[in-house]
Amino acid sequence: MTTPLTESAIVSRLRAAGCVFAEDEARLILATARTPADASAMVDRRAAGLPLEHVLGWAEFCGLRIAVEPGVFVPRRRTEFLVREAAALLPPRPVVVDLCCGSGALGAALVAGLEEYALHAADVEPAAVRCARANLAPLGGHAHEGDLFAALPDALRGRVDVLLANVPYVPTDDVALMPPEARDHEPRVALDGGPDGLDVLRRVTAEAARWLAPGGHLLFETSERQVPDAVAAVERGGLSAAVRTSDEFYATVIVGAKPV
């Protein structure tokens, strides 16, 4: 029988491993573990560098508990700003698409509390699609595996009211500078946006207008330094562009709008 770890023992172990928020993490591990053996294994995995969300099996996002498997991109708190901006644009009974969906967190958070909607999500990573299906099924949502728009049902063309595109936007040379939790445990395809970080975004903006309904919107995150090039990509795609920033979330979101 495994001797239960005390909270103080877990905190000490996590601190030694370099976990800055060891006290909070210890409480979450103890609250999530089903048995003392589970808790011990979770501490070992966290101390070895696995992201806390992968250790717990879930991430908190917009007040929801989102299932997150190892090898799946962990939703960032700053991305809650993107969801907040998108929520302000929802028409009645919206058709929502979460592109590059990872765990499906953005789509799930956006429709939470709505009564009528259609929700679709897509990702190229099989592990992400499995995870998104688990998160979206209770909401009546659908997750599709494939490369960007190619994964979506053709029936959605010209009908999407809100298109969330959490595209990778880290320049290739900067991926090595990311925290080990991200670069070692999240899929490279979810992080690497090409030489200037905008390769995937350009592919999305080139097609987005064909999938959006009249008056529909495309929303994505980017960095401050990428804003001019990202705006130019949106406008080349036939959409107007507006830049939204948040000091609270330290986030920059670009909103592309299709004419009515």
C-alpha positions in Angstrom: 0.0 0.0 0.0 1.3 3.4 -0.9 1.8 5.8 2.0 -0.2 8.9 1.4 1.9 12.0 0.6 1.3 15.0 2.7 0.7 18.3 1.1 3.9 19.7 2.6 5.9 16.8 1.2 4.4 17.4 -2.3 5.2 21.1 -2.1 8.8 20.3 -1.2 9.1 17.9 -4.0 7.6 20.3 -6.5 9.7 23.2 -5.3 12.8 21.2 -5.7 11.8 20.5 -9.3 11.4 24.2 -10.0 7.6 24.6 -9.8 6.9 28.2 -9.0 3.4 27.7 -7.8 4.1 24.5 -5.8 1.5 25.1 -3.2 -1.4 25.6 -5.7 -0.2 22.6 -7.7 0.0 20.4 -4.7 -3.6 21.2 -3.7 -4.8 20.5 -7.3 -3.0 17.2 -7.4 -4.4 16.0 -4.1 -7.9 17.1 -5.1 -7.7 15.3 -8.5 -5.9 12.0 -7.4 -8.2 9.1 -6.7 -5.7 7.2 -4.6 -2.4 7.8 -2.7 -0.7 5.9 -5.5 -2.3 8.2 -8.1 -1.0 11.2 -6.2 2.5 9.8 -6.0 2.6 9.1 -9.7 1.2 12.5 -10.5 3.9 14.2 -8.4 6.6 12.1 -10.2 5.3 13.1 -13.6 5.0 16.8 -12.7 8.5 16.8 -11.1 9.8 15.3 -14.4 8.6 18.3 -16.3 5.2 17.2 -17.6 2.8 20.2 -17.8 0.5 20.3 -14.8 -2.6 20.1 -17.0 -1.4 16.9 -18.6 -0.7 15.5 -15.1 -4.2 16.4 -13.9 -5.9 15.4 -17.1 -7.7 18.8 -17.3 -7.2 22.5 -17.7 -9.4 25.3 -16.4 -10.5 27.6 -19.2 -13.2 30.3 -19.0 -14.5 28.6 -15.9 -14.8 25.2 -17.6 -12.9 22.1 -16.8 -11.5 21.0 -20.2 -10.0 17.5 -20.6 -6.4 17.6 -21.8 -4.4 14.5 -22.7 -0.6 14.3 -22.9 0.6 15.5 -26.3 -2.3 17.9 -26.7 -1.9 21.7 -26.7 -2.9 23.2 -23.3 -5.3 26.2 -23.6 -3.7 29.4 -22.3 -5.4 31.8 -20.0 -4.7 34.7 -22.3 -6.8 33.1 -25.0 -9.8 33.7 -22.8 -9.7 37.2 -24.2 -10.2 35.9 -27.7 -13.3 34.0 -26.5 -14.6 37.1 -24.8 -14.2 39.1 -28.0 -15.9 36.4 -30.0 -18.8 36.2 -27.6 -19.7 39.8 -28.2 -20.1 39.0 -31.9 -22.4 36.0 -31.7 -25.7 36.3 -33.6 -28.8 34.3 -32.5 -28.4 30.5 -33.2 -24.7 30.9 -34.4 -22.7 28.5 -36.4 -19.3 28.3 -34.7 -16.1 26.7 -36.0 -13.0 26.2 -33.8 -10.1 25.7 -36.2 -6.7 24.4 -34.9 -8.9 23.4 -32.0 -6.5 21.4 -29.8 -8.7 20.3 -26.9 -11.7 22.1 -28.3 -11.6 24.6 -25.4 -12.3 27.7 -27.3 -15.4 26.4 -29.0 -16.7 24.8 -25.8 -16.2 28.1 -23.9 -17.9 30.2 -26.6 -21.1 28.2 -26.7 -21.3 27.5 -23.0 -24.7 28.9 -21.8 -26.2 29.1 -25.3 -29.3 27.2 -26.1 -29.2 27.0 -29.9 -26.0 26.7 -31.9 -24.0 24.5 -34.3 -20.4 23.8 -33.2 -17.7 22.3 -35.3 -14.0 21.9 -34.5 -11.0 20.7 -36.5 -7.4 19.8 -35.9 -4.6 18.0 -37.8 -3.4 16.1 -34.7 -5.3 12.8 -34.0 -4.7 13.1 -30.2 -6.2 16.6 -30.2 -9.2 15.5 -32.2 -9.8 12.6 -29.7 -9.6 15.1 -26.9 -11.9 17.6 -28.6 -14.5 15.0 -29.3 -14.6 14.1 -25.6 -15.0 17.7 -24.6 -17.5 18.7 -27.3 -19.8 15.6 -27.4 -21.7 16.7 -24.3 -22.4 20.0 -26.0 -23.6 18.4 -29.2 -20.4 19.6 -31.0 -18.4 17.8 -33.7 -14.6 17.5 -34.0 -13.1 16.7 -37.4 -9.5 15.5 -38.2 -7.7 17.1 -41.1 -5.8 20.1 -42.4 -7.6 23.3 -41.7 -10.7 23.8 -43.8 -10.2 20.5 -45.6 -11.4 18.8 -42.4 -14.8 20.6 -42.3 -18.1 19.5 -43.9 -18.7 21.3 -47.2 -22.1 22.2 -45.9 -20.5 24.8 -43.7 -19.2 26.9 -46.6 -20.7 30.4 -46.5 -22.5 29.6 -43.2 -20.0 30.2 -40.4 -20.8 33.1 -38.1 -17.8 33.0 -35.9 -14.5 31.3 -36.9 -12.0 30.9 -34.1 -8.6 30.1 -35.4 -6.1 29.5 -32.7 -3.3 29.1 -35.2 0.4 28.5 -34.2 2.2 31.8 -34.4 5.6 31.2 -32.8 8.4 31.8 -35.4 10.4 28.6 -36.0 13.6 29.9 -34.5 11.8 31.0 -31.3 10.3 27.6 -30.5 13.5 26.6 -28.8 13.2 29.6 -26.5 9.8 28.5 -25.2 9.4 27.0 -21.7 10.3 23.2 -21.7 6.7 22.4 -20.8 5.6 23.6 -24.1 8.4 22.8 -26.5 9.0 19.3 -25.1 5.4 18.2 -24.4 3.1 19.9 -26.8 2.9 19.1 -30.5 5.3 21.1 -32.6 2.6 21.7 -35.2 0.6 23.5 -32.5 3.4 25.9 -31.8 5.5 26.5 -35.0 4.1 29.1 -37.3 6.9 29.0 -39.8 9.8 31.5 -40.3 7.9 34.6 -39.3 5.1 32.8 -37.4 2.4 33.6 -39.9 2.5 30.7 -42.4 -0.6 28.9 -41.0 -2.4 32.2 -40.5 -1.9 33.2 -44.2 -3.5 29.9 -45.2 -6.5 30.5 -43.0 -7.0 34.1 -44.1 -6.8 33.1 -47.8 -9.8 30.8 -47.4 -11.8 32.3 -44.5 -14.1 34.5 -46.5 -15.4 31.5 -48.5 -16.5 29.8 -45.2 -17.9 32.8 -43.4 -21.5 33.9 -43.6 -22.2 37.5 -44.7 -21.3 39.6 -41.6 -19.4 36.7 -40.1 -16.1 37.1 -38.2 -12.7 35.5 -38.0 -10.8 35.9 -34.8 -7.2 34.8 -33.9 -4.4 35.7 -31.6 -1.1 37.1 -32.6 1.9 38.9 -31.1 2.3 42.7 -31.1 5.1 42.6 -33.5 3.2 40.5 -36.0 0.1 42.8 -36.1 1.0 44.7 -39.3 1.6 41.5 -41.3 -1.4 39.7 -39.8 -3.7 42.6 -40.6 -2.4 42.7 -44.2 -3.1 39.0 -44.5 -6.7 39.5 -43.3 -7.3 42.3 -45.8 -5.8 40.3 -48.7 -8.3 37.7 -47.9 -11.2 40.1 -48.5 -12.0 40.9 -44.8 -11.8 44.1 -42.9 -9.5 43.9 -39.9 -9.7 45.4 -36.3 -7.1 44.9 -33.6 -8.1 44.3 -30.0 -5.7 44.3 -27.1 -6.0 43.4 -23.4 -3.6 44.5 -20.7 -5.4 42.1 -18.3 -4.7 39.1 -20.4 -1.6 40.4 -22.1 -3.1 39.4 -25.4 -3.6 40.7 -28.9 -6.5 39.6 -31.0 -7.3 40.4 -34.6 -10.9 40.4 -35.8 -11.6 40.0 -39.5 -15.1 40.8 -40.7 -16.8 39.8 -43.9 -19.1 42.4 -45.4 -22.8 41.9 -45.0 
